[in-house]
């Protein structure tokens, strides 16, 4: 099993109270599988992802349980080791993740900077060729490399974010409401492209959504209600 979550509990802490957001959640994803977690806003679905990927501030949250990725326990893994996994083997696309792009730098420059975090000696020409292949996978033209974010549509920006997440061919791609802000046609196109990618680069997918039409693109779906997971 590629991802195995067991008895995950997450609480948000204030000075006076402890608010439980996720209550003994367990699920697993086999290599090459696609799992959809569907739930209403505030049900705890995004909290699961943030806890799994250690994105919650430990001063204001409490996390218990186990999260195993490819045999490694993520919650107790040393920071340096965890950072090596994130984006290279585990990647995530957030809702409106295109907002994280710098408006004053060309798209290609931002890809180069991110690539060199993990591969500091990488050649500029090599990076461009690699990124243009990723662009082709998500139906973007090579010219996007030289454009600024404001020159792209919302759908193109989200495709750019997906290409960025796939830069190191991660073993698992987490999509947290990644297509929610898009129109229905663009949303459908991107989801179809993602399904094709699963076959071509063997990526496993975890989809977080409140939309049943998005969840149907997963092979298996579970519901989260008030922090508890139930089979669909």
N, C-alpha and C positions, 0 to 999 in steps of 0.2 A: 504494500500500500504506500502510495507516495505521500499523502497527507493524512494524518490520523489525529483527530481532536477528541480528547477524552475528558469529560466532566469539567468543561471550561466554565468558570464562574467569573463574572466581572461586576464590580461595584464602583460607583463614583462616590468619592468622599468629600464631605464638607466639614466645617468645624463642629457641627452638631449632629449630622446624620450620615448614614451609609445607604445609598440608593442602589439596590441591585438591578442591573441592566441585563445581565445574561445569567441564566440559572441552570447549571449542570448540563451544558450543551455538549453532545457527542456526535461526531460524524466522521466519515472517511471518504477519501477519493483515490481510486486506483489510477495508475498511469494511463493516460489517454482518455480518461473519462471526463464528463462534464457534469458538475453539480450546480443546481440553482437553489439559492436560499431566498425565498420570497416572504415579504412581510410589509406591514404598513409602516409609515414613518413613526419613529420612536419605539419600534418593536425590539430593537437591539441588534438588527442584522449588521449594520456598519460597525457597531461596537465589537462584534466578533472579529471582524477583519483587523480593526485597529489594535485589538488585544493580541491577536495571533502574530502580527507583524511588529509588535512592541512599539507602537506609535502613541500610546497613552502615557501621560505624565505620571510617574509612580507616586508623586506627591498627592495626586488627586484621584487615584484609582487603586483598586486592589484586584489582583488577578490570581486565580488558583486553577489547578488542573494541569493537563499536559497537552502540548502541541508538538507532534513529531512530524518532521519533514525528512523523508528519505532516510529514516533511522536516527536523525538527530533531534534532540529535544530543544526546541527554539526558545522557550521561555527562560531556560537556565544557561543557554549558550553564552560564552563571553562576548562582550560587545564587538571586539575586533573580528571574531569568527562570524558573528551574525551579519556584520556589514559586508563581509565577503559574499554572503549568500544573497542578500537583498539586491535586486535588480539584475544580478547575473543568473541566479537560479530561481528566484522568486520575484516576479514583477507585478505591479499593480497599476490599474488605470482607474482614476477616480472620476466622479461626476464633475464635469466642467474642468477636467484636468488641464485643458488648454490654457486656463487662466494662470497656470504656473510658468508659462513661457514668457521670457523677457521680451517686452515690446520694442526694445531698442537694439536687439541683436538679430541677425539673420538666423533662419531656422538651422541652416547648416552649421553655423558657429556653435549653436547650443548643443547640437548632436556631437560635435567634435569635443567640446568641453566635457560632456558627460562620459563619452567613450574613453577619454584619456584619464578619467578618475581611476578606472580599472586597468587600462592599458596605456600608461604614460608615454611609451615610446612609439605608439602607433603613427604611421605615416598619414599625412593629410589626404593623399590620393586614395589610399586604401580605405580610409574611413568613408570618404565620399562614395566610392564604389559600393561599399557595404550598405550604406544608408539608402542609396538609390535602389538597391535590390529590395530593401524593406519597404520603400515607397511603392514599388511595383506590387508587392504583396497586398497592400491596403489601398490600391487603386489611386495612387498619387503620382503626378508627373515629376520627372527629375528636376524640373525648374523650381519646384518648391524649395529645394535646398538653398537657393539664393534669395528667397523672398523673406519679408518680415511678417510676423504674425498678423498684423492688421490687413495684409493683402490676401488673407485666406478666409474662406467662409467658415461657419461653425462646424460643419461636417468635415471639412478639410483639416481644421485644427484638431478635432478629436481623432481623426485618422493619423495625424502626425503624432499625437500622444500615444496611440496604440503602437505605431512604428517604433517610438522611443522605448516603450516597454519591452518590445521584442528584440531590442538591439543585440542582446547577448544570448538569444535563443533560450529563454528561461524554461525550466521544466514545468513550472506552473504559472498561469496568468490569472490574476485576481481582477475581476471587473466589478467595481463598486458603483452601481448606478451609472456605468460608463457611457450609456447612450440616452439617458433620460432627458437631457436638454435638447435633443435633436428632433427634427420633424420625423414623422412616421416613415416616410420613404427612405430618408437618409439612414435612420435607425435600422431599418430592415436590410439595407444594402451592407452596412458595416457588420451586422451580425452574420449575414451570409458569408462575407469575406473571412470573418473569424472562424467560422466552421470549416472553410476550405483550408485555412492555415493549420488547423488542428491535424489534418491529415498530412500536410506537406512538411511540417517541422515538428510533429509529435509533441504538441503542447497540451498540457492538461489545464482545464479551465474551471474556476470557481466564480459563479455569477451571483451578485447580490442585487436584488431588484424588488420593486413593489409592483411591477407591471407583468401581468400574466402573459401578454403577448411577447415579452422578452424572455420570460421563463421557459416558454415552449422551445427555445433554442438550446435548452439543456437536456441531456439524456435522462437525468434524474432530478427531482425537485423535492425539497422539504420546506415546510412552513415554519416561521418563527412568530410566536404570539406571546406578547408580554415577557420576552426573554427566554421562552422555552421553545424547544424545537419539536416538531411533530412531522411524521411522514405525510406526504401529500396523498 
